[in-house]
Structure formats: structure tokens, C-alpha cells
Amino acid sequence: MKRLFKEDVASFVRELKGSYKVAAPQERDGEYAFDFVEDEDKVVLDYPSTILPIKKFFFPPEEIILEYDLSAEEEIKFKSEPKADEICILGAHPCDINALLRFDMVYLDDKFDPFYKKRREHALIIGVYCTHPSEACFCGSMGTDRVEDGYDLMLIDGGDEYGVEIGSEKGDRIVNSMEIFKDGKDMERPKLEGFIREVETKDLPELMLEKYESDLWNDFGEKCLGCGKCVLVCPTCFCYNVVDDIGLDGKNGERKRIWDGCVLTDFTLVAGGLNFRNDRTSRLKQRILHKFSYFDDKYGVSGCTGCGRCINVCPADIDCTRIVGLLRSESK
Amino acid sequence: MNEGLYLPRIAVLKDKRAETPDTITFTFELPEGGNLNNIPGQCLQLTVFGYGEAPISITSSPTQKDCFQLCVRDVGNVTKALHKLEIGDKVGVRGPWGNGFPIEGLKGKNAVFIAGGLGLAPLRSLINYIVDNRRDYGKVWVLSGARTPKDHLFKWEWDRWSKIDRFEVLTTVDRGDDTWTGNVGVVGSLLYKTDIQVENTMVFICGPPIMFRFVTMDLAKLGFKDDMIVSTLERHMKCGVGKCGHCNVGSKYVCMDGPVFTYAEMKKQPGAL
């Protein structure tokens, strides 16, 4: 197994920057955030969790999906062209790589999203195995502390050095063409221990449906502020709204998509005023059920990767592991 | 290929026909000719340039070869702008999308159509498909209800449909007026005014949720099984291609897995009804 000395990480990033725009975790206001690297010495690969997951690099908070030009009388001109820089995501944890694979299930199906696809094709993913779960994490329960796919390289923390796992041909080329990688002995993937939160996943999709009418939902629905923070920080929340902007001359228009969330009031509002999920309880329930039941029914894996971000940011202290736990104890 | 997933094609407005004070049937042609090759019951995303995109069901049958039609009430931003368009104006179209009505499964069977108000718009695509493929299908009952006589859609089709072999058209209003001599009462009451055969018959319902609830109770009383009752789900939609999440119901996306579901299927999806 090849290895990369920790003291060489900054040089490695510098070298990567020759071919890629490199995004990596860096400290921001006492927390960590994925951002494009300007100063290689600021890259932190041993971090608990980032504020936002890496979805923002593939599915930006706002993007133009269509432009139209109405200025010519006889013909309306359209533009809907995906563009992507060559980027490298360095330092993604297994939970976030697993989340990206779930995103792929939705966005790279037979009606694939051309914008997302283009960015995925132009991205190099170098992950790092997480070494210690944070308070809100429950990836151990969701099986997303392991990753078998979706990366080019994976780094295993071995003290002063990283062991390098190769996940793709592209990763193989990088490791074997850069002198910064040295030969070393094989390393074991770390085993995460010490989780504070757990979710029992056995028959979870069925349990959630069974408890659909439980009064317990109201307890949490009443607390929910409907602020949507959980959606913004979620690595697998993929919903968006679409709005048209027209220029003041009325000749040019842009169609943008913007992150949206099922916990927000108007998410299911149709013209005419009917709102299919007209209360906070039904909206919160939709989000939790989509993660733990509906997504699984459609794609065969849980829609939640246990990253714990929604628990961390919720101003009303709503904790999905607690909801699941209480529903389960109700059914016993 | 999907590179143009979000790229509309152009359609040109050829005709506007007022159905009710707030609802118009729009006829569009594609510059390249032909129609949308839609399955009855499918919908599309319609762009009114400068205003936005909205999901609209297609009211014309694909057997109408040279154009397609949308019957639209002016309730939202996009549909209000659509109502103001003039003949010759261009719109954008993406689709058609969705599963559509089971035109194969219905072959050799009878069909009951139960429409409440605007619900007749999507049903008309299948009614006219049956009209144009008459030999493939059994008896047809069209039951249409509206709030008042002036809220009825496609009154100009009633006569034509009534004259077709093995077709029966019954209509009703919640409140009559001086011009109305027909039935008064909810649309479900029409089920008892004629001799509807339950065996080998599929029922297609479109209308407001409250109407659906009562009509399905009537149908159960008459002996119709849930898997012979078919309806469409209305949901907010933004993308039409199973991405934006707005139309998610249980593990289904109305835009791709629907909009057509049997009552039995709807009962399995939490929050569908």
C-alpha cells in the first residue's frame, strides 16, 4: 500500500492544484467547511464534520438551468449548457461519499440531470476515513461509516502518515505518477467506536409506515419551526424549486433552480391554493419518512447517512434518532 | 439523450376556446408538425416565456394528429399569463411525461368516467381516444358534474359523444339556474340514474379531493373493486423528471410514476389521499 506522509499533505494539495480546483475542509468560525483551497497549509484532514456536505459542489444552492432570448421575432433562442471545472474534493468522510452515491441514484438515473452529471464526471474524490464520531453522528448504525465505491482514493490515518486505498483507475494513475506517494505497509481501515447516537435499522422502512398515524409525530411537529436548516445541511436532500427571472427589457430570461425543502410551508402548494401538506407535522413527517422509508423503498438503501448535521443545526432540538427510537418503543 | 432535459420545444398557439368564464381550451401546433405522441392522461410542463413553467394535463387524444390541446383555468402566475396570449404566440413545452391511462388494460372493457369541474380535462384525452378506437372498447358512461351550468367544460362535446355507439353522457350541477333543465346534485348521484355495469368495467375519476372521497364510497357500494378505480393525483411539480421532489408521494413521483394511479395503489402510498 502506498502512503502519504502528513507533512507532505500541503505539497500534495499544491501539486493537485496544477490540474484541479481543490476543495478541502478548512477551519471557519470554530467549525469546518469545505472550500476551495487558497492556502494549502490551512487544509485540515482530521476534522469532526463540516457545516455543509459536499453536495454543494455538484448541486449548487442556485444555478441557471435555462436561458432564453426572445429578441428575435421569428425564433426563440435557448441555452441549457452544463459546464464544469475539473475539481478535486479532498478529505470527504465515508458518510458524505455514501451520500453522493445516493444523490447519483436520483440524479444519474435514466433521466439523468445533465448539470449534475457533468460535474460528477469532472470530479476527483479523495476521501479520508473518519477516526472518531462526533456527538450527533450515527453512521455506525446506517452502515455508512464504510465505503466501497464512489471514491478515487481513500486515506487511512496511520499517525504520521496516511495509507492510500485506490478506488479507481484515475486514482491509480495519480498514486503511481506522483513521487510524493511512498511505498509502505498495508493499513487497516479504522473501526469507529464510541457512538452516542444509534438507530436500529432492522425493518425500519416498514416500521416507519406502520407508525404513520402515531400521535408522536405531533409532539415533534409542534416543536418544528419549519426553518429548513435540516434540509440545507443534509447531504442527501436533493429537492429544488424553479424560478424564472426576466430582464427588464422583457427580451431575455433565465430559469434558475434553487435548493428547496419539504419542511417549508409552500413546498406542496398548488395554484388555486390547495396545500397537500398543510401543517408542520405532515411536513416534518414527510422529511423523516422519505429518509428512513420512501427512499429505501425506491432505491434499496436508506436515504439517511447518519451524518448528524440535521441534529446539530435544529433550533428546536428535533433529533431524528430520537423520533425513530420512540416510534420503535411504541411498537413494542 | 438527456442533455436537453430542461430545454423546452416551441409550440404555437392556434386557437383559444372559452369553456367557462375562467377556463380556456388552447390548441397548439408544433412547428415541425404532428402532435406530442402522448398517451391519454399524460401531462407536460408549459412555459409562458417571462413568467415560468407549470404542469398541465393534456386534454387532447393522440389520435388528433395535427395539434395538441390544453384546457386551463387561470389560477396561477403562469396560467394567468397563458390566458392573455394571442393566436400565433409561442410557448415552451417539455414532455409529455407520466404513465398515462391504461389504454391496453382497458381494451375489451367498459369505462365509466366521473368528472368534477376541471377534472374532465384530463379524462377527455381518454374519452376521445376511445371514440377514435371505438371497436377496441366496451360501453362508455361519461358522468360530469360542475358547480353551476356555466362551470361545465366541453359542453360542445356532449352532443357528439352522446351520438356515439354505446356512449351515454350524464351531467349535473350543484346549483341550477334558469337555463338548466338537467340534473341537480353531486356527480356521484348520477351513478344511480343509469344502469352501470360493474363487471368488466373500469372507472376513471378526476376532480377535487372531496369529490373523489364521496364518489369512491358510492363506487364501493355498487361493488367496484379498488384496482378497477383509476384516478390522477394532482401535485406541485417543478421538474417533471423525478428530481425536484415536489410531487413526491410515498415512494412514488407523480410526474414519473403517475399521474395515473389505481385507488388500490393510492391507498398504499401514505399521504396520497
Boltz contact constraints between the chains, C-beta under 6 A:
constraints:
  - contact:
      token1: [A, 65]
      token2: [B, 6]
      max_distance: 6.0
  - contact:
      token1: [A, 66]
      token2: [B, 6]
      max_distance: 6.0
  - contact:
      token1: [A, 70]
      token2: [B, 49]
      max_distance: 6.0
  - contact:
      token1: [A, 78]
      token2: [B, 7]
      max_distance: 6.0
  - contact:
      token1: [A, 80]
      token2: [B, 6]
      max_distance: 6.0
  - contact:
      token1: [A, 80]
      token2: [B, 7]
      max_distance: 6.0
  - contact:
      token1: [A, 111]
      token2: [B, 2]
      max_distance: 6.0
  - contact:
      token1: [A, 111]
      token2: [B, 241]
      max_distance: 6.0
  - contact:
      token1: [A, 112]
      token2: [B, 2]
      max_distance: 6.0
  - contact:
      token1: [A, 113]
      token2: [B, 243]
      max_distance: 6.0
  - contact:
      token1: [A, 114]
      token2: [B, 2]
      max_distance: 6.0
  - contact:
      token1: [A, 114]
      token2: [B, 3]
      max_distance: 6.0
  - contact:
      token1: [A, 114]
      token2: [B, 5]
      max_distance: 6.0
  - contact:
      token1: [A, 212]
      token2: [B, 270]
      max_distance: 6.0
  - contact:
      token1: [A, 239]
      token2: [B, 244]
      max_distance: 6.0
  - contact:
      token1: [A, 239]
      token2: [B, 245]
      max_distance: 6.0
  - contact:
      token1: [A, 240]
      token2: [B, 244]
      max_distance: 6.0
  - contact:
      token1: [A, 242]
      token2: [B, 238]
      max_distance: 6.0
  - contact:
      token1: [A, 244]
      token2: [B, 52]
      max_distance: 6.0
  - contact:
      token1: [A, 246]
      token2: [B, 50]
      max_distance: 6.0
  - contact:
      token1: [A, 253]
      token2: [B, 50]
      max_distance: 6.0
  - contact:
      token1: [A, 268]
      token2: [B, 236]
      max_distance: 6.0
  - contact:
      token1: [A, 270]
      token2: [B, 236]
      max_distance: 6.0
  - contact:
      token1: [A, 271]
      token2: [B, 75]
      max_distance: 6.0
  - contact:
      token1: [A, 271]
      token2: [B, 76]
      max_distance: 6.0
  - contact:
      token1: [A, 272]
      token2: [B, 75]
      max_distance: 6.0
  - contact:
      token1: [A, 294]
      token2: [B, 250]
      max_distance: 6.0
  - contact:
      token1: [A, 294]
      token2: [B, 251]
      max_distance: 6.0
  - contact:
      token1: [A, 297]
      token2: [B, 251]
      max_distance: 6.0
  - contact:
      token1: [A, 298]
      token2: [B, 251]
      max_distance: 6.0
